[in-house]
Amino acid sequence: MLITGNFFLDLVLICIPIALLIFWWTGMKAKDIAIQHARKLCNRESVQLLDYTVALKHIKPARKVSGASAWRREYQFDFTVHGEHRDQGTVTLLGHTLVHSYLPYIRDESGNRVFVH
């Protein structure tokens, strides 16, 4: 069954939605992995991850160490120490592998920033 009558155009018209679906599905899986890593980081630093705040900040094509191409995704999330201040951290994935996770600082009881090393 042909849509346009041109085999190659039909093939492209079929492949584009499939490629978009695969891109969306791998993105959802990557976000789930980013949430897991953000949760682990917050637990390790004894801060509270604010639910539903993990969001994609940047995405770009990159290469893995093996030379394979993958998407480099940086996710931003909000956390709090005592429920008074909202601060932001990041999780960076290459494909579905954690590259970097970062909390710039946490806050003490007085609300002062204590930088994490």
N, C-alpha and C positions, 0 to 999 in steps of 0.2 A: 504494500500500500504506500503510495507516494503522496506526499503533502503538496510539493511544488512541481513535481515532474522532473526535477533535477536531483539525481542521486546524491551528489556531494553536498548540495545545499540542504537536502533532507537530513543527511548525516550530521551536519553542523547544527541544525535546528533541534535534533534529538540530543546531541552531546552537550550542548550548552546548559540545559536544565539539569542534566545528570551531574555535570561538573559543579554547578552551583549548589546542588544538594549535598555533594560530597564535601565541598568547602564548608558549608554550614554545619554538617555533622561533625567534621573534625574540629571545627571551632567550638562547638558545644562540649566536646570531649576535653579539649584543651582548657576550657573555662572550669570544668569540674576538677581537673587536675590542679589548676591554679587555686581554686577554693581550698582544696585539701592542703596544699603547701602553705597558704596564708593561715589556715587554722593551726597547722603545726608550728609555724613561726610565732604566732600569737600565744599559743600555749607555752612554748619554750621561754618566751619573754614575760610571761605572766600578765598579758594584756588581753582585753576582750575584743575579738573580731566582731564588728558590727554586721549583722546579717544583711544579705542582699546588697552589699556595697562593692563586691568584686566586679570590676568593669574593665573592658578592653580599652587601653589607652593608646597603644601604638601597635601596628602590624606592618611587617615588611618581609620580603623574601630574603633568605640567608642560606648559608651553607653550613652543614654539620662538619665535624672534624673528619669524618669519612669522605667528605666531598659531596654527599647527597644534598639536594636542595630541600629546604623546609621553611616553614613560616616562623619568624621570630615575633612572638607576641608578648607585649608588656601589659600586665594587668595592675590596676590600682585598687586599693581597698582601704577602708576606714577602720580604725581601731580606737579604743579608749582605755585608759588606765583606771580611772575612778568614776567614769560615767559623766564627767564634767566637760572634758575637752575631746573634740574629734580630731584625730591626726591621721595621716595617710602613710601607707607603706606600699611597696611594689613587689611583684613576682614576675620574673621574666622566664619564658619558656622558649626553647628551640625545638620545634616539632611538639612532642609531648614530654620533653625532658626538661627538668628544672635547670636553669642556667644561673639564676641569681634571685635571691630574696632579700628584702631590705626594709628595715624599720629605721628611719633617721634618728629617732629619739623616742623615749617614753617620758612620762611626767611623774614627778614625785607627789607626795601628799599635798604640798603647797601649790601645785600646778606648774612648778618650774620644769623646764626641759632638762632631761638627763640624756645625753647623747649616748647611743649604743655603739660599741666598737666591734 
